[in-house]
Amino acid sequence: MNEWFTIDNVEHLAEQYKRLGPFIGVLFPMLEAFLPFLPLVVFVVANASAFGLWLGFLLSWLGTVIGSYLVFLLVRRFGHHPRLKRLTGGERVQSLIRWVDMRGLSPLFVLLCFPFTPSVLVNIVAGLSNIRKKFYFIVLAAGKFVMIFSMSFLGYDLRALLTSPVKMILAAVAIIVLWALGKLLENQLNKRVLRDLQDTDSSKK
């Protein structure tokens, strides 16, 4: 395994990926929006390494925005269908929908900026809320811009990353920090959701 994972082999894979064309660079991040178990960070790094920082970033950003917005539109159109109640009728989802309707777009933008927050949940909640389509698209595009660019910047120069222990350590630290901040933000928002909803319910009594 270690013999295979060399700089030359990784660059060869990036070159093969590039030969598949820009369409693949858009397609894979778009599919991740529907299949969240797919590794978005791998697709973003592959795009940045194969097509360069700016074009690779653009392809990844377009793909994830298109895919996420399609999920949002599908949920907006079919989310209240009885057969989808198991997906959309959970207590957590319903609480988040109520809270988003109360608080607006700002919390969604913050969540979308972090690569390790559950963006598929954000898209579902937004689709079931009363947020207007054009406003969510703007917030989605802006949040994903921040997220995808940070990931592209970390991974666009694989040779420099793999040959420099300092850069590799810094990249690993950056990923860990982003993950930790994302989890902290998610936990804080969950607590805030519960507190705000409890306060709202109490005021109605």
C-alpha positions in Angstrom: 0.0 0.0 0.0 2.8 2.4 0.9 4.6 1.6 -2.3 1.5 2.5 -4.3 0.8 5.8 -2.4 3.7 7.8 -3.9 3.8 11.3 -5.2 4.2 10.1 -8.8 1.2 7.7 -8.5 -1.0 10.4 -7.0 -0.1 12.9 -9.8 -0.7 10.2 -12.4 -4.2 9.6 -10.9 -4.8 13.4 -11.0 -3.8 13.5 -14.7 -6.1 10.6 -15.5 -8.9 12.4 -13.7 -8.2 15.5 -15.7 -8.5 13.6 -19.0 -12.1 12.7 -18.0 -12.9 16.4 -18.6 -14.6 19.2 -16.6 -18.0 17.5 -16.7 -16.7 14.8 -14.2 -15.4 17.6 -12.1 -18.9 19.0 -11.8 -20.7 15.7 -11.7 -19.0 14.1 -8.7 -19.6 17.0 -6.2 -23.2 17.2 -7.5 -23.8 13.6 -6.8 -22.4 14.0 -3.2 -25.4 16.3 -2.5 -27.7 13.4 -3.1 -25.4 10.7 -1.7 -23.7 12.3 1.4 -21.7 9.2 2.2 -19.5 10.1 -0.9 -16.2 11.9 0.1 -16.7 15.5 -1.1 -13.3 16.5 0.1 -11.7 13.9 -2.2 -13.6 15.3 -5.2 -12.7 18.9 -4.3 -9.0 18.0 -3.9 -9.0 15.9 -7.1 -10.5 18.8 -9.0 -8.0 21.4 -7.6 -5.1 19.1 -8.3 -6.2 18.1 -11.8 -7.5 21.4 -13.1 -5.6 24.0 -11.0 -6.8 26.0 -8.0 -9.2 28.3 -9.7 -10.8 26.1 -12.3 -10.8 23.2 -9.9 -12.5 25.3 -7.3 -15.1 26.6 -9.8 -16.0 23.1 -11.0 -16.4 21.8 -7.4 -18.4 24.9 -6.4 -20.7 24.6 -9.4 -21.3 20.9 -8.8 -22.0 21.2 -5.1 -24.3 24.2 -5.5 -26.2 22.6 -8.3 -26.6 19.4 -6.4 -27.6 21.0 -3.2 -30.1 23.3 -4.8 -31.7 20.4 -6.7 -32.1 18.6 -3.3 -33.7 21.7 -1.9 -36.1 22.0 -4.9 -37.0 18.3 -4.8 -37.7 18.6 -1.0 -39.7 21.8 -1.6 -41.8 20.0 -4.3 -42.2 16.5 -2.7 -41.2 16.9 0.9 -44.7 16.8 2.3 -45.7 13.6 0.4 -46.9 11.0 2.9 -44.3 8.5 1.7 -41.5 10.8 2.7 -42.7 11.4 6.3 -40.1 9.0 7.6 -37.4 11.3 6.2 -38.9 14.7 6.9 -41.2 14.1 9.8 -38.6 13.4 12.5 -38.6 15.5 15.6 -35.2 17.0 15.0 -36.1 18.0 11.4 -39.4 19.5 12.5 -37.7 21.5 15.3 -35.1 22.8 12.9 -37.7 23.8 10.4 -39.6 25.8 13.0 -36.4 27.4 14.2 -35.2 28.4 10.7 -38.6 30.0 10.0 -38.0 32.0 13.2 -34.4 32.9 12.7 -34.0 33.2 8.9 -31.0 32.6 6.7 -28.0 33.6 8.9 -27.6 30.2 10.7 -27.9 28.3 7.4 -25.1 30.4 5.9 -22.8 29.7 8.8 -23.5 25.9 8.6 -22.9 25.8 4.9 -19.5 27.4 5.3 -18.1 24.4 7.2 -17.2 21.2 5.3 -18.1 18.7 8.1 -21.6 19.9 8.9 -24.5 17.8 7.5 -25.3 19.9 4.4 -27.9 17.4 3.3 -29.9 18.0 6.5 -29.5 21.8 5.9 -30.9 21.4 2.3 -33.9 19.3 3.6 -34.7 21.7 6.4 -34.5 24.7 4.1 -36.7 22.9 1.5 -39.4 22.2 4.1 -39.2 25.7 5.6 -40.8 28.9 4.3 -37.6 30.4 3.0 -38.0 31.8 -0.5 -36.1 30.0 -3.3 -34.0 32.8 -4.5 -32.9 33.8 -1.1 -31.8 30.2 -0.3 -29.9 30.0 -3.5 -27.9 33.1 -2.7 -27.1 31.9 0.8 -26.2 28.4 -0.5 -23.9 29.8 -3.2 -22.1 32.1 -0.7 -21.7 29.4 2.0 -20.5 26.8 -0.4 -18.1 29.4 -1.9 -16.3 29.7 1.5 -16.3 26.0 2.1 -15.1 24.8 -1.3 -12.4 27.4 -1.7 -10.9 26.5 1.7 -10.8 22.8 0.7 -9.4 23.6 -2.7 -6.7 25.9 -1.3 -5.6 23.1 1.1 -5.4 20.4 -1.6 -4.5 22.0 -5.0 -0.7 21.4 -4.8 -0.4 17.7 -3.9 3.3 17.5 -4.6 4.1 20.4 -2.3 1.7 19.0 0.3 3.1 15.5 0.3 6.8 16.5 0.2 6.6 19.1 2.9 6.0 17.8 6.4 5.2 21.3 7.6 2.5 21.9 5.0 1.1 18.4 5.6 0.9 19.1 9.3 -0.7 22.5 8.8 -3.2 21.0 6.4 -4.1 18.3 8.9 -4.4 20.8 11.7 -6.6 23.0 9.5 -8.9 20.1 8.7 -9.1 19.1 12.4 -9.9 22.7 13.4 -12.6 23.0 10.7 -14.1 19.7 11.9 -14.0 20.7 15.5 -15.5 24.2 14.8 -18.2 22.6 12.7 -19.2 20.1 15.5 -19.0 22.9 18.1 -21.2 25.1 16.0 -23.7 22.3 15.3 -23.9 21.5 19.1 -24.4 25.2 20.0 -27.1 25.6 17.3 -28.9 22.5 18.5 -28.9 23.9 22.1 -30.1 27.3 20.8 -32.8 25.6 18.8 -34.2 23.8 21.8 -33.9 26.9 24.0 -35.7 29.2 21.5 -38.4 26.7 20.8 -39.0 26.2 24.5 -39.2 29.9 25.0 -41.6 30.2 22.1 -43.9 27.4 23.5 -43.8 29.0 27.0 -44.9 32.4 25.7 -47.9 30.8 23.9 -49.2 29.3 27.1 
